[in-house]
């Protein structure tokens, strides 16, 4: 398995319009996440990255929602997404939408999100599926040098492995948009029938995935041993005052 660390600075898009059929991808992500926003509770929702800032979270009951992105992008907080200027355990929900593909160290990005997330908080991650039709773009000479096909894609299985190691519980993992996501995605009957067939019989080959995970932190409670060492009792002869008195009196009478 190749290391997750990139060897060059990825080009992070400033909006979904910078991606091929990006607005279509955004629409499907919004539909996939719509049922989840009402299930998240807390005080602070953090959107990490410019693309995350465009995700529709209007159905969330969390009122304080902020977007953190690189200084060149418009956001509430300007900072590097792999070095969050936030306190530990200060955020209830973190959203990482297509941020791993465009970062130097995606594993560290997840660790930073985990650091600021409270215990039992929620982490939402979206990305391109390398085991889908979008991988064909990396094989075509006239596309593989273009963004985003020239970036590293991380499978949902690999991302979930990272999350499992951090103690997360995977609540949802869904894939959709069975397409190369290039050119004009046809809405004809053949294209609709293909997507309907693929979503039913080839669900893991969807071009975009959404992962919803919950941060589980087990309390460190010391366990007391049920067994106890039993002391071994031994009888010993102890002289009493009465026996000592009788002995002394006997010696006196003899004299």
C-alpha positions in Angstrom: 0.0 0.0 0.0 1.4 3.4 -1.0 1.9 5.9 1.8 -0.8 8.6 2.1 1.8 11.4 2.2 1.9 13.4 -1.1 5.2 14.5 -2.7 3.9 17.7 -4.2 1.5 20.5 -3.2 -2.0 19.6 -4.3 -4.2 22.2 -5.9 -7.3 22.6 -3.7 -10.3 23.9 -5.6 -12.0 27.1 -4.4 -15.5 25.9 -5.3 -17.4 22.9 -6.7 -17.5 24.7 -10.1 -13.7 24.1 -10.4 -14.4 20.3 -10.5 -15.9 18.4 -13.5 -19.6 18.2 -12.9 -18.9 19.5 -9.5 -22.3 21.0 -8.9 -23.9 17.6 -9.8 -21.6 16.0 -7.2 -22.5 18.6 -4.6 -26.2 18.0 -5.2 -25.9 14.3 -4.7 -23.8 14.8 -1.5 -26.5 17.2 -0.2 -29.1 14.5 -0.8 -27.1 11.8 0.9 -26.4 13.9 4.0 -29.9 15.6 4.3 -31.3 12.8 6.6 -28.3 13.1 8.9 -28.1 16.8 9.8 -31.2 16.6 12.1 -29.5 13.7 14.0 -26.5 15.7 15.0 -26.7 17.7 18.2 -24.3 20.2 19.9 -23.1 23.7 19.8 -20.5 23.9 17.1 -20.3 22.6 13.5 -17.0 22.9 11.7 -16.7 22.8 7.9 -13.1 22.1 7.0 -12.1 23.3 3.5 -13.7 25.5 0.9 -15.7 22.7 -0.6 -17.1 21.7 2.8 -18.3 25.3 3.2 -20.7 24.9 0.3 -22.4 21.8 1.7 -26.0 22.5 2.6 -26.3 22.2 6.4 -29.5 24.3 6.8 -31.4 21.2 8.3 -28.9 21.0 11.2 -30.1 22.0 14.6 -26.6 23.3 15.4 -26.8 27.1 15.1 -23.1 27.9 15.3 -21.6 26.8 12.0 -18.2 28.0 10.8 -16.1 27.3 7.7 -12.3 27.0 8.0 -10.2 27.1 4.8 -6.8 28.1 3.5 -6.1 31.9 3.4 -6.6 32.1 -0.4 -10.2 30.9 0.0 -13.2 32.8 1.5 -14.0 31.4 4.9 -14.9 32.4 8.5 -11.4 31.3 9.7 -8.3 31.3 7.5 -5.9 28.5 8.4 -4.3 25.4 7.1 -6.7 22.4 7.3 -3.9 20.2 8.8 -3.1 22.7 11.6 -6.4 23.8 13.1 -6.2 26.8 15.4 -8.9 25.4 17.7 -8.9 23.9 21.2 -9.0 20.2 21.8 -12.5 18.8 22.2 -14.2 22.0 21.1 -16.3 21.0 18.1 -19.4 18.7 18.0 -19.5 17.9 14.2 -16.6 18.1 11.7 -17.2 18.0 7.9 -14.4 17.0 5.6 -15.8 17.1 2.1 -13.3 16.1 -0.6 -10.4 17.4 1.5 -8.2 14.3 1.7 -7.6 14.3 -2.1 -6.2 17.8 -2.0 -3.9 17.7 1.1 -0.2 16.8 1.6 -0.9 14.5 4.5 -4.5 13.4 4.5 -4.0 11.1 7.6 -2.8 14.1 9.6 -5.9 16.1 8.4 -8.1 13.4 9.9 -6.1 13.4 13.1 -6.5 17.2 13.4 -10.2 16.9 13.0 -10.2 14.1 15.6 -8.3 16.3 18.0 -10.8 19.2 18.0 -13.8 16.8 18.0 -15.5 16.1 21.3 -16.0 12.5 22.6 -19.1 11.1 20.9 -18.9 13.8 18.2 -19.5 13.2 14.5 -17.1 13.2 11.6 -18.4 13.4 8.0 -16.1 12.6 5.1 -16.7 12.6 1.4 -14.4 11.7 -1.5 -13.8 10.2 -4.9 -13.9 6.4 -5.0 -10.7 5.1 -6.8 -12.5 1.8 -7.4 -15.0 3.2 -9.7 -15.4 4.7 -13.2 -13.6 7.9 -12.2 -10.4 5.8 -12.1 -10.5 5.6 -15.9 -9.7 9.3 -16.1 -6.2 8.5 -14.5 -5.5 6.1 -17.4 -6.2 8.7 -20.2 -3.1 10.8 -21.1 -5.1 13.9 -21.8 -6.9 13.8 -18.4 -4.5 12.3 -15.9 -2.5 15.6 -15.7 -5.7 17.6 -15.0 -7.3 18.3 -11.7 -8.7 16.4 -9.9 -7.6 13.3 -11.8 -3.9 14.0 -11.1 -4.5 13.8 -7.3 -4.5 10.9 -4.9 -7.8 9.2 -4.3 -8.3 7.2 -1.1 -10.9 4.4 -1.0 -13.6 4.4 1.6 -12.2 1.2 3.0 -8.8 2.8 3.7 -10.4 5.8 5.3 -12.6 3.6 7.5 -9.5 1.7 8.5 -7.9 5.0 9.7 -11.1 5.8 11.6 -11.3 2.4 13.2 -7.8 2.8 14.5 -8.9 6.1 16.2 -11.8 4.4 17.8 -14.6 5.6 15.5 -17.9 3.8 14.9 -18.9 3.8 11.2 -22.6 4.8 11.1 -23.0 5.2 7.3 -21.0 4.4 4.2 -22.8 5.0 0.9 -21.6 5.4 -2.7 -23.4 6.9 -5.7 -23.0 8.6 -9.1 -21.8 5.6 -11.2 -20.1 7.7 -13.9 -16.7 9.0 -15.0 -18.0 12.5 -14.0 -16.5 14.0 -17.2 -18.2 15.7 -20.1 -21.9 16.1 -20.2 -23.5 13.4 -18.1 -26.5 12.4 -20.1 -29.9 12.2 -18.6 -31.3 9.9 -21.3 -33.1 6.7 -20.7 -30.0 4.6 -21.2 -28.0 6.6 -18.7 -30.8 6.5 -16.2 -31.3 2.8 -16.6 -27.5 2.2 -16.2 -27.3 4.3 -13.0 -30.4 2.5 -11.6 -28.9 -0.9 -12.4 -25.5 0.0 -11.0 -26.8 1.5 -7.8 -28.8 -1.7 -7.2 -26.3 -4.4 -8.2 -22.9 -2.5 -8.1 -23.3 -0.2 -5.1 -19.6 -0.3 -4.2 -18.6 1.1 -7.6 -20.2 4.5 -7.0 -17.8 7.4 -8.0 -18.4 9.4 -4.8 -18.6 8.1 -1.2 -20.0 9.6 2.0 -18.9 8.3 5.4 -20.5 9.2 8.7 -18.6 8.2 11.8 -19.0 8.7 15.5 -16.1 9.2 17.9 -16.2 6.7 20.7 -14.1 7.3 23.8 -14.2 4.5 26.4 -13.7 5.6 30.0 -10.6 4.3 31.7 -12.1 2.7 34.8 -9.7 0.6 36.9 -11.0 -3.0 37.4 -10.6 -4.4 40.9 -9.5 -8.0 41.1 -12.2 -10.4 42.4 -9.7 -12.6 44.2 -7.9 -11.9 47.5 -4.9 -13.4 49.1 -5.8 -15.4 52.2 -3.4 -15.2 55.0 -2.4 -18.6 56.5 -3.1 -18.8 60.2 -0.6 -20.7 62.5 -1.0 -21.4 66.2 1.7 -20.3 68.5 2.2 -20.7 72.3 1.8 -17.5 74.2 2.4 -17.3 77.9 -0.3 -15.6 79.9 -0.1 -13.8 83.2 -2.0 -16.5 85.1 0.4 -19.3 83.9 3.4 -17.1 84.8 1.9 -16.4 88.3 1.3 -20.1 88.9 4.9 -20.9 87.9 6.3 -18.3 90.2 4.1 -19.3 93.1 5.2 -23.0 92.7 8.8 -22.0 92.9 8.2 -20.0 96.1 6.4 -22.9 97.8 9.3 -25.3 97.1 11.5 -23.0 99.0 
